Amino acid sequence: MVQTYTATAQQPAQSEQDQAIDLAHYIGIFRRRIFYFAIPFVLILIIGFLISAIQRPIYRAEGKILVEPPAIPTDLV
């Protein structure tokens, strides 16, 4: 038997998915994969605190203030 194929115009499924994706979709993804976000965040936070606690202060600011009496003639005062 000979089978024939006829192409029918169908709406792309992508447009239906675009309408269904909203903020609730992304919140659901975040809730399901909370450990994928939390574990790297906590590790980087701990490593950053350890590095800052271990290092010596690299920069030390110093300054001098020169205090002089005003140079105004006594006639003007």
Chimera marker file (.cmm) of the C-alpha trace (Angstrom):
<marker_set name="trace">
<marker id="1" x="0.000" y="0.000" z="0.000" r="1" g="1" b="0" radius="0.5"/>
<marker id="2" x="1.113" y="3.506" z="-0.690" r="1" g="1" b="0" radius="0.5"/>
<marker id="3" x="0.949" y="5.891" z="2.199" r="1" g="1" b="0" radius="0.5"/>
<marker id="4" x="0.672" y="9.578" z="1.580" r="1" g="1" b="0" radius="0.5"/>
<marker id="5" x="1.689" y="12.412" z="3.851" r="1" g="1" b="0" radius="0.5"/>
<marker id="6" x="-0.148" y="15.656" z="3.886" r="1" g="1" b="0" radius="0.5"/>
<marker id="7" x="1.277" y="18.607" z="5.731" r="1" g="1" b="0" radius="0.5"/>
<marker id="8" x="-1.235" y="20.420" z="7.884" r="1" g="1" b="0" radius="0.5"/>
<marker id="9" x="-0.778" y="23.885" z="9.230" r="1" g="1" b="0" radius="0.5"/>
<marker id="10" x="-0.411" y="23.603" z="12.989" r="1" g="1" b="0" radius="0.5"/>
<marker id="11" x="0.106" y="26.288" z="15.549" r="1" g="1" b="0" radius="0.5"/>
<marker id="12" x="3.608" y="26.103" z="16.971" r="1" g="1" b="0" radius="0.5"/>
<marker id="13" x="3.707" y="24.696" z="20.484" r="1" g="1" b="0" radius="0.5"/>
<marker id="14" x="6.232" y="27.347" z="21.488" r="1" g="1" b="0" radius="0.5"/>
<marker id="15" x="3.632" y="30.116" z="21.572" r="1" g="1" b="0" radius="0.5"/>
<marker id="16" x="1.533" y="28.177" z="24.091" r="1" g="1" b="0" radius="0.5"/>
<marker id="17" x="4.548" y="27.715" z="26.336" r="1" g="1" b="0" radius="0.5"/>
<marker id="18" x="5.442" y="31.412" z="26.148" r="1" g="1" b="0" radius="0.5"/>
<marker id="19" x="2.040" y="32.360" z="27.455" r="1" g="1" b="0" radius="0.5"/>
<marker id="20" x="2.251" y="29.881" z="30.334" r="1" g="1" b="0" radius="0.5"/>
<marker id="21" x="5.651" y="31.118" z="31.595" r="1" g="1" b="0" radius="0.5"/>
<marker id="22" x="5.326" y="33.883" z="34.164" r="1" g="1" b="0" radius="0.5"/>
<marker id="23" x="6.815" y="34.859" z="37.514" r="1" g="1" b="0" radius="0.5"/>
<marker id="24" x="5.177" y="31.914" z="39.294" r="1" g="1" b="0" radius="0.5"/>
<marker id="25" x="6.982" y="29.558" z="36.925" r="1" g="1" b="0" radius="0.5"/>
<marker id="26" x="10.380" y="30.993" z="37.872" r="1" g="1" b="0" radius="0.5"/>
<marker id="27" x="9.515" y="30.982" z="41.573" r="1" g="1" b="0" radius="0.5"/>
<marker id="28" x="8.604" y="27.313" z="41.263" r="1" g="1" b="0" radius="0.5"/>
<marker id="29" x="11.931" y="26.564" z="39.593" r="1" g="1" b="0" radius="0.5"/>
<marker id="30" x="13.765" y="28.415" z="42.379" r="1" g="1" b="0" radius="0.5"/>
<marker id="31" x="11.896" y="26.494" z="45.098" r="1" g="1" b="0" radius="0.5"/>
<marker id="32" x="12.572" y="23.139" z="43.491" r="1" g="1" b="0" radius="0.5"/>
<marker id="33" x="16.261" y="23.894" z="43.037" r="1" g="1" b="0" radius="0.5"/>
<marker id="34" x="16.969" y="25.937" z="46.162" r="1" g="1" b="0" radius="0.5"/>
<marker id="35" x="20.066" y="23.912" z="47.019" r="1" g="1" b="0" radius="0.5"/>
<marker id="36" x="21.604" y="24.601" z="43.612" r="1" g="1" b="0" radius="0.5"/>
<marker id="37" x="21.518" y="28.297" z="44.518" r="1" g="1" b="0" radius="0.5"/>
<marker id="38" x="22.086" y="28.138" z="48.283" r="1" g="1" b="0" radius="0.5"/>
<marker id="39" x="25.093" y="25.804" z="48.440" r="1" g="1" b="0" radius="0.5"/>
<marker id="40" x="27.367" y="27.861" z="46.118" r="1" g="1" b="0" radius="0.5"/>
<marker id="41" x="26.219" y="31.093" z="47.814" r="1" g="1" b="0" radius="0.5"/>
<marker id="42" x="27.053" y="29.785" z="51.296" r="1" g="1" b="0" radius="0.5"/>
<marker id="43" x="30.397" y="28.344" z="50.175" r="1" g="1" b="0" radius="0.5"/>
<marker id="44" x="31.482" y="31.593" z="48.516" r="1" g="1" b="0" radius="0.5"/>
<marker id="45" x="30.318" y="33.556" z="51.573" r="1" g="1" b="0" radius="0.5"/>
<marker id="46" x="32.322" y="31.363" z="53.974" r="1" g="1" b="0" radius="0.5"/>
<marker id="47" x="35.431" y="31.449" z="51.775" r="1" g="1" b="0" radius="0.5"/>
<marker id="48" x="35.200" y="35.242" z="51.524" r="1" g="1" b="0" radius="0.5"/>
<marker id="49" x="34.927" y="35.640" z="55.295" r="1" g="1" b="0" radius="0.5"/>
<marker id="50" x="37.851" y="33.275" z="55.870" r="1" g="1" b="0" radius="0.5"/>
<marker id="51" x="40.065" y="35.117" z="53.395" r="1" g="1" b="0" radius="0.5"/>
<marker id="52" x="39.232" y="38.490" z="54.909" r="1" g="1" b="0" radius="0.5"/>
<marker id="53" x="39.852" y="37.196" z="58.456" r="1" g="1" b="0" radius="0.5"/>
<marker id="54" x="43.180" y="35.537" z="57.624" r="1" g="1" b="0" radius="0.5"/>
<marker id="55" x="44.760" y="38.363" z="55.638" r="1" g="1" b="0" radius="0.5"/>
<marker id="56" x="46.670" y="41.137" z="57.324" r="1" g="1" b="0" radius="0.5"/>
<marker id="57" x="45.585" y="44.678" z="56.654" r="1" g="1" b="0" radius="0.5"/>
<marker id="58" x="47.165" y="45.626" z="53.356" r="1" g="1" b="0" radius="0.5"/>
<marker id="59" x="46.352" y="49.322" z="53.375" r="1" g="1" b="0" radius="0.5"/>
<marker id="60" x="46.889" y="51.648" z="56.308" r="1" g="1" b="0" radius="0.5"/>
<marker id="61" x="45.893" y="55.265" z="56.004" r="1" g="1" b="0" radius="0.5"/>
<marker id="62" x="47.901" y="57.911" z="57.806" r="1" g="1" b="0" radius="0.5"/>
<marker id="63" x="47.568" y="61.634" z="57.867" r="1" g="1" b="0" radius="0.5"/>
<marker id="64" x="49.023" y="64.669" z="59.570" r="1" g="1" b="0" radius="0.5"/>
<marker id="65" x="47.173" y="67.847" z="60.410" r="1" g="1" b="0" radius="0.5"/>
<marker id="66" x="49.114" y="71.075" z="60.527" r="1" g="1" b="0" radius="0.5"/>
<marker id="67" x="47.544" y="73.524" z="62.966" r="1" g="1" b="0" radius="0.5"/>
<marker id="68" x="48.674" y="77.147" z="62.709" r="1" g="1" b="0" radius="0.5"/>
<marker id="69" x="47.250" y="80.262" z="64.286" r="1" g="1" b="0" radius="0.5"/>
<marker id="70" x="45.396" y="82.522" z="61.889" r="1" g="1" b="0" radius="0.5"/>
<marker id="71" x="47.578" y="85.084" z="60.128" r="1" g="1" b="0" radius="0.5"/>
<marker id="72" x="45.187" y="88.041" z="60.417" r="1" g="1" b="0" radius="0.5"/>
<marker id="73" x="46.641" y="91.380" z="61.489" r="1" g="1" b="0" radius="0.5"/>
<marker id="74" x="45.420" y="92.597" z="64.863" r="1" g="1" b="0" radius="0.5"/>
<marker id="75" x="44.305" y="95.913" z="63.316" r="1" g="1" b="0" radius="0.5"/>
<marker id="76" x="41.604" y="94.102" z="61.291" r="1" g="1" b="0" radius="0.5"/>
<marker id="77" x="40.316" y="92.086" z="64.202" r="1" g="1" b="0" radius="0.5"/>
<link id1="1" id2="2" r="1" g="1" b="0" radius="0.2"/>
<link id1="2" id2="3" r="1" g="1" b="0" radius="0.2"/>
<link id1="3" id2="4" r="1" g="1" b="0" radius="0.2"/>
<link id1="4" id2="5" r="1" g="1" b="0" radius="0.2"/>
<link id1="5" id2="6" r="1" g="1" b="0" radius="0.2"/>
<link id1="6" id2="7" r="1" g="1" b="0" radius="0.2"/>
<link id1="7" id2="8" r="1" g="1" b="0" radius="0.2"/>
<link id1="8" id2="9" r="1" g="1" b="0" radius="0.2"/>
<link id1="9" id2="10" r="1" g="1" b="0" radius="0.2"/>
<link id1="10" id2="11" r="1" g="1" b="0" radius="0.2"/>
<link id1="11" id2="12" r="1" g="1" b="0" radius="0.2"/>
<link id1="12" id2="13" r="1" g="1" b="0" radius="0.2"/>
<link id1="13" id2="14" r="1" g="1" b="0" radius="0.2"/>
<link id1="14" id2="15" r="1" g="1" b="0" radius="0.2"/>
<link id1="15" id2="16" r="1" g="1" b="0" radius="0.2"/>
<link id1="16" id2="17" r="1" g="1" b="0" radius="0.2"/>
<link id1="17" id2="18" r="1" g="1" b="0" radius="0.2"/>
<link id1="18" id2="19" r="1" g="1" b="0" radius="0.2"/>
<link id1="19" id2="20" r="1" g="1" b="0" radius="0.2"/>
<link id1="20" id2="21" r="1" g="1" b="0" radius="0.2"/>
<link id1="21" id2="22" r="1" g="1" b="0" radius="0.2"/>
<link id1="22" id2="23" r="1" g="1" b="0" radius="0.2"/>
<link id1="23" id2="24" r="1" g="1" b="0" radius="0.2"/>
<link id1="24" id2="25" r="1" g="1" b="0" radius="0.2"/>
<link id1="25" id2="26" r="1" g="1" b="0" radius="0.2"/>
<link id1="26" id2="27" r="1" g="1" b="0" radius="0.2"/>
<link id1="27" id2="28" r="1" g="1" b="0" radius="0.2"/>
<link id1="28" id2="29" r="1" g="1" b="0" radius="0.2"/>
<link id1="29" id2="30" r="1" g="1" b="0" radius="0.2"/>
<link id1="30" id2="31" r="1" g="1" b="0" radius="0.2"/>
<link id1="31" id2="32" r="1" g="1" b="0" radius="0.2"/>
<link id1="32" id2="33" r="1" g="1" b="0" radius="0.2"/>
<link id1="33" id2="34" r="1" g="1" b="0" radius="0.2"/>
<link id1="34" id2="35" r="1" g="1" b="0" radius="0.2"/>
<link id1="35" id2="36" r="1" g="1" b="0" radius="0.2"/>
<link id1="36" id2="37" r="1" g="1" b="0" radius="0.2"/>
<link id1="37" id2="38" r="1" g="1" b="0" radius="0.2"/>
<link id1="38" id2="39" r="1" g="1" b="0" radius="0.2"/>
<link id1="39" id2="40" r="1" g="1" b="0" radius="0.2"/>
<link id1="40" id2="41" r="1" g="1" b="0" radius="0.2"/>
<link id1="41" id2="42" r="1" g="1" b="0" radius="0.2"/>
<link id1="42" id2="43" r="1" g="1" b="0" radius="0.2"/>
<link id1="43" id2="44" r="1" g="1" b="0" radius="0.2"/>
<link id1="44" id2="45" r="1" g="1" b="0" radius="0.2"/>
<link id1="45" id2="46" r="1" g="1" b="0" radius="0.2"/>
<link id1="46" id2="47" r="1" g="1" b="0" radius="0.2"/>
<link id1="47" id2="48" r="1" g="1" b="0" radius="0.2"/>
<link id1="48" id2="49" r="1" g="1" b="0" radius="0.2"/>
<link id1="49" id2="50" r="1" g="1" b="0" radius="0.2"/>
<link id1="50" id2="51" r="1" g="1" b="0" radius="0.2"/>
<link id1="51" id2="52" r="1" g="1" b="0" radius="0.2"/>
<link id1="52" id2="53" r="1" g="1" b="0" radius="0.2"/>
<link id1="53" id2="54" r="1" g="1" b="0" radius="0.2"/>
<link id1="54" id2="55" r="1" g="1" b="0" radius="0.2"/>
<link id1="55" id2="56" r="1" g="1" b="0" radius="0.2"/>
<link id1="56" id2="57" r="1" g="1" b="0" radius="0.2"/>
<link id1="57" id2="58" r="1" g="1" b="0" radius="0.2"/>
<link id1="58" id2="59" r="1" g="1" b="0" radius="0.2"/>
<link id1="59" id2="60" r="1" g="1" b="0" radius="0.2"/>
<link id1="60" id2="61" r="1" g="1" b="0" radius="0.2"/>
<link id1="61" id2="62" r="1" g="1" b="0" radius="0.2"/>
<link id1="62" id2="63" r="1" g="1" b="0" radius="0.2"/>
<link id1="63" id2="64" r="1" g="1" b="0" radius="0.2"/>
<link id1="64" id2="65" r="1" g="1" b="0" radius="0.2"/>
<link id1="65" id2="66" r="1" g="1" b="0" radius="0.2"/>
<link id1="66" id2="67" r="1" g="1" b="0" radius="0.2"/>
<link id1="67" id2="68" r="1" g="1" b="0" radius="0.2"/>
<link id1="68" id2="69" r="1" g="1" b="0" radius="0.2"/>
<link id1="69" id2="70" r="1" g="1" b="0" radius="0.2"/>
<link id1="70" id2="71" r="1" g="1" b="0" radius="0.2"/>
<link id1="71" id2="72" r="1" g="1" b="0" radius="0.2"/>
<link id1="72" id2="73" r="1" g="1" b="0" radius="0.2"/>
<link id1="73" id2="74" r="1" g="1" b="0" radius="0.2"/>
<link id1="74" id2="75" r="1" g="1" b="0" radius="0.2"/>
<link id1="75" id2="76" r="1" g="1" b="0" radius="0.2"/>
<link id1="76" id2="77" r="1" g="1" b="0" radius="0.2"/>
</marker_set>
